[in-house]
Amino acid sequence: MLSRNFRLQQVGNIEWLRNNYNFAQVSYSIDELIVLDVSPGERDVDKFCDSLKLLTEGCFVPIAAGGGLASVDSARKLLRSGADKVVVNSELFVSNSFVDELASEFGRQCIIGSIDIKSNSNGDYQVWSRNGTELEPGLADSWIKKISNDAIGEIYLNSIDRDGTGQGLDLNLLDMIPTDMKKPVILAGGVGSANHISEGLDDPRVDAVATANLFNFIGDGLKNARNSIISKGTVLPLWSINQLDPQPENPLRGRVS
Protein backbone atom coordinates (compact mmCIF):
# COMPACT_ATOMS: atom_id res chain seq x y z
CA MET A 1 0.00 0.00 0.00
CA LEU A 2 1.08 3.57 -0.76
CA SER A 3 -0.43 6.45 1.16
CA ARG A 4 -1.03 10.16 0.62
CA ASN A 5 -2.81 12.01 3.42
CA PHE A 6 -3.81 8.51 4.58
CA ARG A 7 -5.63 7.73 1.33
CA LEU A 8 -4.40 4.27 0.38
CA GLN A 9 -3.54 2.88 -3.04
CA GLN A 10 -2.62 -0.75 -3.58
CA VAL A 11 0.37 -1.25 -5.88
CA GLY A 12 0.99 -4.97 -5.59
CA ASN A 13 1.03 -8.07 -3.40
CA ILE A 14 3.75 -9.54 -1.20
CA GLU A 15 5.49 -11.20 -4.14
CA TRP A 16 5.53 -7.92 -6.06
CA LEU A 17 7.10 -6.25 -3.03
CA ARG A 18 9.78 -8.91 -2.68
CA ASN A 19 10.60 -8.73 -6.38
CA ASN A 20 10.85 -4.94 -6.48
CA TYR A 21 12.53 -4.24 -3.14
CA ASN A 22 15.52 -5.95 -1.58
CA PHE A 23 14.93 -5.24 2.09
CA ALA A 24 18.23 -6.77 3.14
CA GLN A 25 19.98 -4.33 0.79
CA VAL A 26 17.80 -1.39 1.88
CA SER A 27 18.85 -1.99 5.48
CA TYR A 28 22.33 -0.65 4.64
CA SER A 29 20.80 2.78 4.04
CA ILE A 30 18.66 3.03 7.19
CA ASP A 31 19.01 2.53 10.93
CA GLU A 32 15.61 0.98 11.58
CA LEU A 33 12.84 -0.51 9.45
CA ILE A 34 9.23 0.24 10.38
CA VAL A 35 6.62 -2.09 8.86
CA LEU A 36 2.96 -1.20 9.42
CA ASP A 37 -0.15 -3.13 8.46
CA VAL A 38 -2.54 -0.43 7.21
CA SER A 39 -5.14 -2.82 5.81
CA PRO A 40 -8.68 -1.45 6.15
CA GLY A 41 -11.04 -3.47 8.30
CA GLU A 42 -10.12 -6.42 10.48
CA ARG A 43 -6.44 -7.35 10.50
CA ASP A 44 -5.02 -10.84 10.01
CA VAL A 45 -2.01 -10.86 12.32
CA ASP A 46 -0.87 -14.33 11.24
CA LYS A 47 -0.80 -13.30 7.59
CA PHE A 48 1.03 -10.10 8.50
CA CYS A 49 3.59 -12.10 10.48
CA ASP A 50 4.21 -14.36 7.49
CA SER A 51 4.77 -11.29 5.32
CA LEU A 52 7.06 -9.75 7.94
CA LYS A 53 9.26 -12.85 7.98
CA LEU A 54 9.58 -12.82 4.20
CA LEU A 55 10.25 -9.09 3.89
CA THR A 56 12.84 -8.80 6.63
CA GLU A 57 14.90 -11.91 5.95
CA GLY A 58 18.54 -10.86 6.02
CA CYS A 59 17.90 -7.40 7.51
CA PHE A 60 20.41 -6.57 10.22
CA VAL A 61 18.86 -3.32 11.50
CA PRO A 62 16.17 -3.23 14.22
CA ILE A 63 12.65 -3.81 12.95
CA ALA A 64 9.50 -2.23 14.37
CA ALA A 65 6.13 -3.64 13.37
CA GLY A 66 2.53 -2.76 14.08
CA GLY A 67 -0.85 -1.81 12.71
CA GLY A 68 -4.07 -2.60 14.52
CA LEU A 69 -2.16 -4.02 17.48
CA ALA A 70 -4.65 -4.70 20.27
CA SER A 71 -3.47 -7.75 22.20
CA VAL A 72 -0.37 -9.06 23.95
CA ASP A 73 -0.65 -12.27 21.95
CA SER A 74 -0.48 -10.34 18.66
CA ALA A 75 2.55 -8.43 19.92
CA ARG A 76 4.22 -11.70 20.87
CA LYS A 77 3.60 -13.07 17.38
CA LEU A 78 5.18 -9.99 15.79
CA LEU A 79 8.24 -10.24 18.01
CA ARG A 80 8.62 -13.93 17.20
CA SER A 81 8.38 -13.09 13.49
CA GLY A 82 11.42 -10.85 13.45
CA ALA A 83 10.28 -7.59 15.02
CA ASP A 84 12.42 -6.02 17.74
CA LYS A 85 9.74 -3.49 18.71
CA VAL A 86 5.98 -3.15 18.33
CA VAL A 87 4.11 -0.03 17.25
CA VAL A 88 0.89 0.85 19.09
CA ASN A 89 -1.50 3.50 17.82
CA SER A 90 -5.28 3.33 18.30
CA GLU A 91 -5.16 1.41 21.58
CA LEU A 92 -3.20 4.30 23.12
CA PHE A 93 -6.45 6.28 23.18
CA VAL A 94 -8.57 3.50 24.66
CA SER A 95 -6.90 2.49 27.92
CA ASN A 96 -3.56 2.61 29.71
CA SER A 97 -3.95 -1.00 30.77
CA PHE A 98 -2.98 -2.45 27.38
CA VAL A 99 0.26 -0.49 27.17
CA ASP A 100 1.05 -1.33 30.79
CA GLU A 101 0.48 -5.00 30.03
CA LEU A 102 2.79 -4.84 27.01
CA ALA A 103 5.48 -3.10 29.05
CA SER A 104 5.20 -5.66 31.82
CA GLU A 105 5.52 -8.51 29.35
CA PHE A 106 8.21 -7.18 26.99
CA GLY A 107 9.67 -4.00 28.53
CA ARG A 108 8.80 -0.42 27.65
CA GLN A 109 11.87 -0.12 25.39
CA CYS A 110 10.04 -2.53 23.08
CA ILE A 111 7.03 -0.22 22.58
CA ILE A 112 6.67 2.68 20.14
CA GLY A 113 3.65 4.91 20.71
CA SER A 114 2.39 6.19 17.35
CA ILE A 115 0.30 9.37 17.06
CA ASP A 116 -1.28 10.49 13.77
CA ILE A 117 -1.91 14.24 13.75
CA LYS A 118 -3.85 16.52 11.41
CA SER A 119 -4.67 20.23 11.51
CA ASN A 120 -8.30 21.34 11.37
CA SER A 121 -9.83 24.35 9.63
CA ASN A 122 -8.84 26.56 12.58
CA GLY A 123 -5.21 25.48 12.39
CA ASP A 124 -5.45 23.42 15.57
CA TYR A 125 -3.80 20.01 15.65
CA GLN A 126 -5.95 16.99 16.43
CA VAL A 127 -5.33 13.26 16.71
CA TRP A 128 -6.93 10.71 14.43
CA SER A 129 -6.91 6.95 15.10
CA ARG A 130 -8.11 3.79 13.27
CA ASN A 131 -6.12 4.53 10.11
CA GLY A 132 -7.11 8.18 10.26
CA THR A 133 -10.86 7.49 10.34
CA GLU A 134 -11.72 8.38 13.97
CA LEU A 135 -11.16 11.79 15.55
CA GLU A 136 -10.04 11.65 19.16
CA PRO A 137 -11.50 14.32 21.49
CA GLY A 138 -9.37 17.30 22.48
CA LEU A 139 -6.21 18.69 20.94
CA ALA A 140 -3.03 16.88 19.97
CA ASP A 141 -0.78 18.52 22.55
CA SER A 142 -2.89 17.06 25.37
CA TRP A 143 -2.65 13.59 23.87
CA ILE A 144 1.11 13.88 23.35
CA LYS A 145 1.55 14.92 26.98
CA LYS A 146 -0.64 12.04 28.17
CA ILE A 147 1.07 9.42 26.00
CA SER A 148 4.54 10.70 26.92
CA ASN A 149 3.77 9.50 30.45
CA ASP A 150 2.65 6.06 29.31
CA ALA A 151 4.86 2.98 29.58
CA ILE A 152 6.37 3.34 26.11
CA GLY A 153 9.95 3.65 24.95
CA GLU A 154 9.59 6.01 21.97
CA ILE A 155 7.02 8.34 20.40
CA TYR A 156 6.29 8.36 16.65
CA LEU A 157 4.74 11.65 15.52
CA ASN A 158 3.19 11.43 12.06
CA SER A 159 1.67 14.30 10.08
CA ILE A 160 -1.41 13.24 8.12
CA ASP A 161 -1.31 16.58 6.28
CA ARG A 162 2.20 15.89 4.96
CA ASP A 163 1.87 12.11 4.57
CA GLY A 164 3.05 11.03 1.12
CA THR A 165 3.45 14.58 -0.19
CA GLY A 166 7.25 14.84 -0.16
CA GLN A 167 6.84 18.51 0.78
CA GLY A 168 8.84 18.39 4.00
CA LEU A 169 8.26 17.62 7.66
CA ASP A 170 5.82 19.58 9.79
CA LEU A 171 8.26 20.76 12.44
CA ASN A 172 5.41 22.53 14.25
CA LEU A 173 4.46 19.15 15.68
CA LEU A 174 7.57 19.35 17.84
CA ASP A 175 6.27 22.43 19.65
CA MET A 176 3.65 20.20 21.30
CA ILE A 177 6.25 17.95 22.95
CA PRO A 178 6.52 18.52 26.72
CA THR A 179 9.81 20.26 27.52
CA ASP A 180 10.61 17.71 30.21
CA MET A 181 9.96 14.65 28.07
CA LYS A 182 12.97 12.35 27.85
CA LYS A 183 11.65 9.74 25.43
CA PRO A 184 13.09 9.57 21.89
CA VAL A 185 10.96 11.12 19.15
CA ILE A 186 10.56 9.77 15.62
CA LEU A 187 9.19 12.39 13.22
CA ALA A 188 7.35 11.29 10.08
CA GLY A 189 5.22 12.60 7.24
CA GLY A 190 6.43 14.63 4.28
CA VAL A 191 10.05 13.64 3.71
CA GLY A 192 10.90 13.91 0.01
CA SER A 193 14.60 14.79 -0.01
CA ALA A 194 17.81 14.55 1.96
CA ASN A 195 17.35 18.16 3.06
CA HIS A 196 14.08 17.26 4.74
CA ILE A 197 15.80 14.54 6.74
CA SER A 198 18.59 16.95 7.71
CA GLU A 199 16.07 19.55 8.85
CA GLY A 200 14.50 17.00 11.14
CA LEU A 201 17.70 15.56 12.56
CA ASP A 202 19.17 19.02 13.10
CA ASP A 203 16.39 19.78 15.57
CA PRO A 204 17.53 18.62 19.04
CA ARG A 205 14.01 17.42 19.83
CA VAL A 206 14.19 14.82 17.05
CA ASP A 207 15.99 11.50 17.45
CA ALA A 208 14.93 9.88 14.18
CA VAL A 209 13.22 10.74 10.90
CA ALA A 210 11.02 8.26 9.04
CA THR A 211 10.41 8.24 5.30
CA ALA A 212 8.50 6.06 2.88
CA ASN A 213 8.64 8.52 -0.02
CA LEU A 214 12.37 8.12 -0.67
CA PHE A 215 11.95 4.38 -0.36
CA ASN A 216 8.99 4.03 -2.71
CA PHE A 217 9.53 6.57 -5.46
CA ILE A 218 13.14 7.66 -5.87
CA GLY A 219 15.32 4.74 -6.96
CA ASP A 220 18.45 4.92 -4.80
CA GLY A 221 16.83 7.74 -2.81
CA LEU A 222 17.61 6.32 0.61
CA LYS A 223 21.24 5.53 -0.20
CA ASN A 224 21.86 8.89 -1.86
CA ALA A 225 20.04 10.80 0.86
CA ARG A 226 22.10 9.14 3.57
CA ASN A 227 25.38 9.93 1.82
CA SER A 228 24.28 13.53 1.26
CA ILE A 229 23.30 13.99 4.90
CA ILE A 230 26.60 12.61 6.15
CA SER A 231 28.59 14.77 3.72
CA LYS A 232 26.91 17.87 5.17
CA GLY A 233 28.02 17.00 8.68
CA THR A 234 25.05 15.18 10.21
CA VAL A 235 26.39 12.30 12.26
CA LEU A 236 25.01 8.96 11.13
CA PRO A 237 26.68 5.53 11.17
CA LEU A 238 28.32 4.48 7.91
CA TRP A 239 27.15 0.98 7.03
CA SER A 240 29.08 -1.28 4.72
CA ILE A 241 27.83 -4.42 3.01
CA ASN A 242 31.02 -6.14 4.16
CA GLN A 243 30.85 -4.67 7.64
CA LEU A 244 27.73 -4.96 9.77
CA ASP A 245 28.94 -2.54 12.44
CA PRO A 246 29.04 1.22 11.91
CA GLN A 247 32.46 2.70 11.23
CA PRO A 248 33.84 3.75 14.63
CA GLU A 249 34.86 7.26 13.53
CA ASN A 250 31.21 8.16 12.83
CA PRO A 251 29.15 7.29 15.96
CA LEU A 252 25.35 7.24 16.07
CA ARG A 253 23.64 10.62 16.48
CA GLY A 254 20.40 10.45 14.51
CA ARG A 255 18.42 7.72 12.84
CA VAL A 256 16.76 7.33 9.48
CA SER A 257 13.81 4.91 9.53
Short mmCIF file of the C-alpha atoms (twelve columns), coordinates in Angstrom:
data_MODEL
# 
_entry.id   MODEL 
# 
loop_
_atom_site.group_PDB 
_atom_site.id 
_atom_site.type_symbol 
_atom_site.label_atom_id 
_atom_site.label_alt_id 
_atom_site.label_comp_id 
_atom_site.label_asym_id 
_atom_site.label_seq_id 
_atom_site.Cartn_x 
_atom_site.Cartn_y 
_atom_site.Cartn_z 
_atom_site.pdbx_PDB_model_num 
ATOM 1   C CA . MET A 1   0.000   0.000   0.000  1 
ATOM 2   C CA . LEU A 2   1.078   3.571   -0.761 1 
ATOM 3   C CA . SER A 3   -0.431  6.450   1.157  1 
ATOM 4   C CA . ARG A 4   -1.025  10.164  0.616  1 
ATOM 5   C CA . ASN A 5   -2.805  12.009  3.419  1 
ATOM 6   C CA . PHE A 6   -3.807  8.508   4.580  1 
ATOM 7   C CA . ARG A 7   -5.625  7.727   1.331  1 
ATOM 8   C CA . LEU A 8   -4.404  4.267   0.381  1 
ATOM 9   C CA . GLN A 9   -3.539  2.881   -3.044 1 
ATOM 10  C CA . GLN A 10  -2.620  -0.751  -3.584 1 
ATOM 11  C CA . VAL A 11  0.373   -1.251  -5.880 1 
ATOM 12  C CA . GLY A 12  0.986   -4.971  -5.586 1 
ATOM 13  C CA . ASN A 13  1.030   -8.071  -3.398 1 
ATOM 14  C CA . ILE A 14  3.750   -9.535  -1.203 1 
ATOM 15  C CA . GLU A 15  5.488   -11.203 -4.144 1 
ATOM 16  C CA . TRP A 16  5.531   -7.918  -6.064 1 
ATOM 17  C CA . LEU A 17  7.095   -6.253  -3.033 1 
ATOM 18  C CA . ARG A 18  9.776   -8.913  -2.679 1 
ATOM 19  C CA . ASN A 19  10.602  -8.730  -6.378 1 
ATOM 20  C CA . ASN A 20  10.846  -4.937  -6.475 1 
ATOM 21  C CA . TYR A 21  12.533  -4.244  -3.140 1 
ATOM 22  C CA . ASN A 22  15.523  -5.947  -1.581 1 
ATOM 23  C CA . PHE A 23  14.926  -5.236  2.088  1 
ATOM 24  C CA . ALA A 24  18.231  -6.773  3.140  1 
ATOM 25  C CA . GLN A 25  19.979  -4.330  0.790  1 
ATOM 26  C CA . VAL A 26  17.804  -1.387  1.884  1 
ATOM 27  C CA . SER A 27  18.850  -1.993  5.478  1 
ATOM 28  C CA . TYR A 28  22.332  -0.652  4.641  1 
ATOM 29  C CA . SER A 29  20.797  2.776   4.038  1 
ATOM 30  C CA . ILE A 30  18.659  3.027   7.191  1 
ATOM 31  C CA . ASP A 31  19.008  2.531   10.934 1 
ATOM 32  C CA . GLU A 32  15.615  0.984   11.581 1 
ATOM 33  C CA . LEU A 33  12.845  -0.508  9.446  1 
ATOM 34  C CA . ILE A 34  9.228   0.238   10.380 1 
ATOM 35  C CA . VAL A 35  6.623   -2.088  8.860  1 
ATOM 36  C CA . LEU A 36  2.962   -1.199  9.418  1 
ATOM 37  C CA . ASP A 37  -0.149  -3.126  8.462  1 
ATOM 38  C CA . VAL A 38  -2.538  -0.427  7.211  1 
ATOM 39  C CA . SER A 39  -5.135  -2.825  5.812  1 
ATOM 40  C CA . PRO A 40  -8.678  -1.452  6.152  1 
ATOM 41  C CA . GLY A 41  -11.041 -3.467  8.303  1 
ATOM 42  C CA . GLU A 42  -10.124 -6.425  10.477 1 
ATOM 43  C CA . ARG A 43  -6.438  -7.345  10.498 1 
ATOM 44  C CA . ASP A 44  -5.020  -10.839 10.006 1 
ATOM 45  C CA . VAL A 45  -2.011  -10.863 12.320 1 
ATOM 46  C CA . ASP A 46  -0.872  -14.326 11.240 1 
ATOM 47  C CA . LYS A 47  -0.803  -13.298 7.588  1 
ATOM 48  C CA . PHE A 48  1.032   -10.102 8.505  1 
ATOM 49  C CA . CYS A 49  3.590   -12.097 10.484 1 
ATOM 50  C CA . ASP A 50  4.208   -14.362 7.493  1 
ATOM 51  C CA . SER A 51  4.772   -11.287 5.322  1 
ATOM 52  C CA . LEU A 52  7.058   -9.752  7.940  1 
ATOM 53  C CA . LYS A 53  9.255   -12.851 7.985  1 
ATOM 54  C CA . LEU A 54  9.579   -12.821 4.197  1 
ATOM 55  C CA . LEU A 55  10.248  -9.095  3.893  1 
ATOM 56  C CA . THR A 56  12.844  -8.797  6.626  1 
ATOM 57  C CA . GLU A 57  14.901  -11.909 5.951  1 
ATOM 58  C CA . GLY A 58  18.541  -10.862 6.020  1 
ATOM 59  C CA . CYS A 59  17.895  -7.400  7.509  1 
ATOM 60  C CA . PHE A 60  20.414  -6.567  10.224 1 
ATOM 61  C CA . VAL A 61  18.856  -3.317  11.496 1 
ATOM 62  C CA . PRO A 62  16.172  -3.227  14.225 1 
ATOM 63  C CA . ILE A 63  12.650  -3.811  12.954 1 
ATOM 64  C CA . ALA A 64  9.496   -2.229  14.374 1 
ATOM 65  C CA . ALA A 65  6.128   -3.638  13.372 1 
ATOM 66  C CA . GLY A 66  2.526   -2.764  14.082 1 
ATOM 67  C CA . GLY A 67  -0.847  -1.812  12.707 1 
ATOM 68  C CA . GLY A 68  -4.073  -2.600  14.517 1 
ATOM 69  C CA . LEU A 69  -2.160  -4.025  17.476 1 
ATOM 70  C CA . ALA A 70  -4.654  -4.695  20.274 1 
ATOM 71  C CA . SER A 71  -3.466  -7.750  22.203 1 
ATOM 72  C CA . VAL A 72  -0.368  -9.065  23.951 1 
ATOM 73  C CA . ASP A 73  -0.653  -12.272 21.951 1 
ATOM 74  C CA . SER A 74  -0.485  -10.340 18.662 1 
ATOM 75  C CA . ALA A 75  2.553   -8.431  19.917 1 
ATOM 76  C CA . ARG A 76  4.220   -11.695 20.866 1 
ATOM 77  C CA . LYS A 77  3.603   -13.073 17.376 1 
ATOM 78  C CA . LEU A 78  5.179   -9.995  15.789 1 
ATOM 79  C CA . LEU A 79  8.243   -10.243 18.014 1 
ATOM 80  C CA . ARG A 80  8.618   -13.928 17.203 1 
ATOM 81  C CA . SER A 81  8.381   -13.092 13.492 1 
ATOM 82  C CA . GLY A 82  11.423  -10.847 13.447 1 
ATOM 83  C CA . ALA A 83  10.276  -7.590  15.021 1 
ATOM 84  C CA . ASP A 84  12.418  -6.023  17.738 1 
ATOM 85  C CA . LYS A 85  9.738   -3.486  18.708 1 
ATOM 86  C CA . VAL A 86  5.984   -3.146  18.333 1 
ATOM 87  C CA . VAL A 87  4.105   -0.029  17.252 1 
ATOM 88  C CA . VAL A 88  0.892   0.847   19.092 1 
ATOM 89  C CA . ASN A 89  -1.504  3.498   17.821 1 
ATOM 90  C CA . SER A 90  -5.276  3.330   18.302 1 
ATOM 91  C CA . GLU A 91  -5.162  1.411   21.585 1 
ATOM 92  C CA . LEU A 92  -3.202  4.298   23.121 1 
ATOM 93  C CA . PHE A 93  -6.447  6.275   23.176 1 
ATOM 94  C CA . VAL A 94  -8.570  3.502   24.657 1 
ATOM 95  C CA . SER A 95  -6.898  2.494   27.919 1 
ATOM 96  C CA . ASN A 96  -3.564  2.612   29.710 1 
ATOM 97  C CA . SER A 97  -3.947  -1.005  30.766 1 
ATOM 98  C CA . PHE A 98  -2.982  -2.455  27.377 1 
ATOM 99  C CA . VAL A 99  0.258   -0.488  27.166 1 
ATOM 100 C CA . ASP A 100 1.048   -1.327  30.787 1 
ATOM 101 C CA . GLU A 101 0.483   -5.001  30.026 1 
ATOM 102 C CA . LEU A 102 2.792   -4.839  27.007 1 
ATOM 103 C CA . ALA A 103 5.481   -3.096  29.053 1 
ATOM 104 C CA . SER A 104 5.197   -5.656  31.820 1 
ATOM 105 C CA . GLU A 105 5.520   -8.513  29.346 1 
ATOM 106 C CA . PHE A 106 8.209   -7.179  26.986 1 
ATOM 107 C CA . GLY A 107 9.671   -4.003  28.530 1 
ATOM 108 C CA . ARG A 108 8.798   -0.424  27.648 1 
ATOM 109 C CA . GLN A 109 11.872  -0.123  25.393 1 
ATOM 110 C CA . CYS A 110 10.043  -2.526  23.081 1 
ATOM 111 C CA . ILE A 111 7.030   -0.222  22.578 1 
ATOM 112 C CA . ILE A 112 6.667   2.682   20.136 1 
ATOM 113 C CA . GLY A 113 3.651   4.909   20.707 1 
ATOM 114 C CA . SER A 114 2.394   6.193   17.345 1 
ATOM 115 C CA . ILE A 115 0.304   9.369   17.056 1 
ATOM 116 C CA . ASP A 116 -1.276  10.486  13.769 1 
ATOM 117 C CA . ILE A 117 -1.906  14.239  13.749 1 
ATOM 118 C CA . LYS A 118 -3.853  16.521  11.408 1 
ATOM 119 C CA . SER A 119 -4.669  20.226  11.515 1 
ATOM 120 C CA . ASN A 120 -8.302  21.336  11.369 1 
ATOM 121 C CA . SER A 121 -9.832  24.351  9.627  1 
ATOM 122 C CA . ASN A 122 -8.843  26.561  12.576 1 
ATOM 123 C CA . GLY A 123 -5.214  25.481  12.388 1 
ATOM 124 C CA . ASP A 124 -5.453  23.417  15.574 1 
ATOM 125 C CA . TYR A 125 -3.801  20.011  15.650 1 
ATOM 126 C CA . GLN A 126 -5.954  16.990  16.434 1 
ATOM 127 C CA . VAL A 127 -5.327  13.259  16.713 1 
ATOM 128 C CA . TRP A 128 -6.933  10.707  14.428 1 
ATOM 129 C CA . SER A 129 -6.911  6.948   15.102 1 
ATOM 130 C CA . ARG A 130 -8.112  3.795   13.269 1 
ATOM 131 C CA . ASN A 131 -6.120  4.533   10.105 1 
ATOM 132 C CA . GLY A 132 -7.111  8.175   10.263 1 
ATOM 133 C CA . THR A 133 -10.860 7.494   10.343 1 
ATOM 134 C CA . GLU A 134 -11.718 8.377   13.969 1 
ATOM 135 C CA . LEU A 135 -11.159 11.788  15.548 1 
ATOM 136 C CA . GLU A 136 -10.037 11.653  19.161 1 
ATOM 137 C CA . PRO A 137 -11.497 14.322  21.491 1 
ATOM 138 C CA . GLY A 138 -9.367  17.304  22.476 1 
ATOM 139 C CA . LEU A 139 -6.206  18.690  20.940 1 
ATOM 140 C CA . ALA A 140 -3.032  16.881  19.968 1 
ATOM 141 C CA . ASP A 141 -0.782  18.522  22.554 1 
ATOM 142 C CA . SER A 142 -2.891  17.062  25.371 1 
ATOM 143 C CA . TRP A 143 -2.647  13.591  23.874 1 
ATOM 144 C CA . ILE A 144 1.112   13.879  23.348 1 
ATOM 145 C CA . LYS A 145 1.547   14.917  26.977 1 
ATOM 146 C CA . LYS A 146 -0.637  12.043  28.168 1 
ATOM 147 C CA . ILE A 147 1.072   9.415   26.001 1 
ATOM 148 C CA . SER A 148 4.542   10.698  26.925 1 
ATOM 149 C CA . ASN A 149 3.772   9.501   30.450 1 
ATOM 150 C CA . ASP A 150 2.649   6.056   29.306 1 
ATOM 151 C CA . ALA A 151 4.863   2.978   29.583 1 
ATOM 152 C CA . ILE A 152 6.371   3.337   26.105 1 
ATOM 153 C CA . GLY A 153 9.952   3.648   24.946 1 
ATOM 154 C CA . GLU A 154 9.587   6.012   21.970 1 
ATOM 155 C CA . ILE A 155 7.019   8.342   20.395 1 
ATOM 156 C CA . TYR A 156 6.294   8.356   16.649 1 
ATOM 157 C CA . LEU A 157 4.739   11.654  15.522 1 
ATOM 158 C CA . ASN A 158 3.190   11.426  12.060 1 
ATOM 159 C CA . SER A 159 1.667   14.298  10.083 1 
ATOM 160 C CA . ILE A 160 -1.405  13.242  8.118  1 
ATOM 161 C CA . ASP A 161 -1.312  16.579  6.283  1 
ATOM 162 C CA . ARG A 162 2.196   15.885  4.962  1 
ATOM 163 C CA . ASP A 163 1.874   12.110  4.566  1 
ATOM 164 C CA . GLY A 164 3.050   11.025  1.116  1 
ATOM 165 C CA . THR A 165 3.448   14.581  -0.186 1 
ATOM 166 C CA . GLY A 166 7.250   14.837  -0.163 1 
ATOM 167 C CA . GLN A 167 6.839   18.506  0.776  1 
ATOM 168 C CA . GLY A 168 8.838   18.389  3.999  1 
ATOM 169 C CA . LEU A 169 8.259   17.617  7.657  1 
ATOM 170 C CA . ASP A 170 5.821   19.575  9.787  1 
ATOM 171 C CA . LEU A 171 8.263   20.764  12.444 1 
ATOM 172 C CA . ASN A 172 5.411   22.530  14.253 1 
ATOM 173 C CA . LEU A 173 4.459   19.152  15.684 1 
ATOM 174 C CA . LEU A 174 7.566   19.349  17.837 1 
ATOM 175 C CA . ASP A 175 6.266   22.429  19.645 1 
ATOM 176 C CA . MET A 176 3.654   20.198  21.304 1 
ATOM 177 C CA . ILE A 177 6.247   17.947  22.954 1 
ATOM 178 C CA . PRO A 178 6.516   18.520  26.720 1 
ATOM 179 C CA . THR A 179 9.810   20.256  27.517 1 
ATOM 180 C CA . ASP A 180 10.609  17.710  30.214 1 
ATOM 181 C CA . MET A 181 9.958   14.647  28.067 1 
ATOM 182 C CA . LYS A 182 12.973  12.349  27.846 1 
ATOM 183 C CA . LYS A 183 11.654  9.737   25.427 1 
ATOM 184 C CA . PRO A 184 13.085  9.568   21.891 1 
ATOM 185 C CA . VAL A 185 10.960  11.124  19.150 1 
ATOM 186 C CA . ILE A 186 10.559  9.770   15.615 1 
ATOM 187 C CA . LEU A 187 9.191   12.394  13.220 1 
ATOM 188 C CA . ALA A 188 7.346   11.290  10.082 1 
ATOM 189 C CA . GLY A 189 5.218   12.597  7.239  1 
ATOM 190 C CA . GLY A 190 6.426   14.634  4.276  1 
ATOM 191 C CA . VAL A 191 10.054  13.639  3.705  1 
ATOM 192 C CA . GLY A 192 10.901  13.910  0.007  1 
ATOM 193 C CA . SER A 193 14.597  14.793  -0.013 1 
ATOM 194 C CA . ALA A 194 17.808  14.552  1.957  1 
ATOM 195 C CA . ASN A 195 17.349  18.159  3.055  1 
ATOM 196 C CA . HIS A 196 14.081  17.261  4.738  1 
ATOM 197 C CA . ILE A 197 15.804  14.540  6.742  1 
ATOM 198 C CA . SER A 198 18.593  16.946  7.709  1 
ATOM 199 C CA . GLU A 199 16.065  19.547  8.853  1 
ATOM 200 C CA . GLY A 200 14.499  16.995  11.135 1 
ATOM 201 C CA . LEU A 201 17.700  15.558  12.564 1 
ATOM 202 C CA . ASP A 202 19.173  19.020  13.097 1 
ATOM 203 C CA . ASP A 203 16.389  19.776  15.574 1 
ATOM 204 C CA . PRO A 204 17.526  18.620  19.040 1 
ATOM 205 C CA . ARG A 205 14.008  17.421  19.832 1 
ATOM 206 C CA . VAL A 206 14.185  14.815  17.048 1 
ATOM 207 C CA . ASP A 207 15.987  11.498  17.449 1 
ATOM 208 C CA . ALA A 208 14.932  9.878   14.182 1 
ATOM 209 C CA . VAL A 209 13.223  10.743  10.904 1 
ATOM 210 C CA . ALA A 210 11.025  8.259   9.044  1 
ATOM 211 C CA . THR A 211 10.412  8.241   5.296  1 
ATOM 212 C CA . ALA A 212 8.496   6.058   2.882  1 
ATOM 213 C CA . ASN A 213 8.636   8.522   -0.018 1 
ATOM 214 C CA . LEU A 214 12.371  8.123   -0.674 1 
ATOM 215 C CA . PHE A 215 11.951  4.376   -0.361 1 
ATOM 216 C CA . ASN A 216 8.986   4.034   -2.706 1 
ATOM 217 C CA . PHE A 217 9.529   6.572   -5.459 1 
ATOM 218 C CA . ILE A 218 13.136  7.659   -5.866 1 
ATOM 219 C CA . GLY A 219 15.324  4.741   -6.956 1 
ATOM 220 C CA . ASP A 220 18.448  4.924   -4.799 1 
ATOM 221 C CA . GLY A 221 16.829  7.742   -2.808 1 
ATOM 222 C CA . LEU A 222 17.611  6.315   0.611  1 
ATOM 223 C CA . LYS A 223 21.244  5.533   -0.196 1 
ATOM 224 C CA . ASN A 224 21.864  8.888   -1.860 1 
ATOM 225 C CA . ALA A 225 20.044  10.801  0.858  1 
ATOM 226 C CA . ARG A 226 22.102  9.143   3.570  1 
ATOM 227 C CA . ASN A 227 25.379  9.931   1.816  1 
ATOM 228 C CA . SER A 228 24.283  13.534  1.259  1 
ATOM 229 C CA . ILE A 229 23.303  13.990  4.902  1 
ATOM 230 C CA . ILE A 230 26.603  12.608  6.151  1 
ATOM 231 C CA . SER A 231 28.593  14.774  3.717  1 
ATOM 232 C CA . LYS A 232 26.910  17.866  5.168  1 
ATOM 233 C CA . GLY A 233 28.022  16.998  8.682  1 
ATOM 234 C CA . THR A 234 25.050  15.176  10.210 1 
ATOM 235 C CA . VAL A 235 26.391  12.296  12.259 1 
ATOM 236 C CA . LEU A 236 25.009  8.956   11.129 1 
ATOM 237 C CA . PRO A 237 26.679  5.531   11.166 1 
ATOM 238 C CA . LEU A 238 28.321  4.482   7.915  1 
ATOM 239 C CA . TRP A 239 27.149  0.980   7.035  1 
ATOM 240 C CA . SER A 240 29.076  -1.279  4.717  1 
ATOM 241 C CA . ILE A 241 27.833  -4.421  3.010  1 
ATOM 242 C CA . ASN A 242 31.019  -6.139  4.157  1 
ATOM 243 C CA . GLN A 243 30.855  -4.666  7.645  1 
ATOM 244 C CA . LEU A 244 27.733  -4.964  9.769  1 
ATOM 245 C CA . ASP A 245 28.942  -2.540  12.439 1 
ATOM 246 C CA . PRO A 246 29.038  1.222   11.907 1 
ATOM 247 C CA . GLN A 247 32.460  2.703   11.231 1 
ATOM 248 C CA . PRO A 248 33.841  3.753   14.629 1 
ATOM 249 C CA . GLU A 249 34.856  7.265   13.525 1 
ATOM 250 C CA . ASN A 250 31.205  8.161   12.833 1 
ATOM 251 C CA . PRO A 251 29.150  7.290   15.965 1 
ATOM 252 C CA . LEU A 252 25.353  7.237   16.068 1 
ATOM 253 C CA . ARG A 253 23.643  10.618  16.483 1 
ATOM 254 C CA . GLY A 254 20.398  10.453  14.512 1 
ATOM 255 C CA . ARG A 255 18.418  7.721   12.838 1 
ATOM 256 C CA . VAL A 256 16.762  7.331   9.481  1 
ATOM 257 C CA . SER A 257 13.810  4.909   9.527  1 
# 
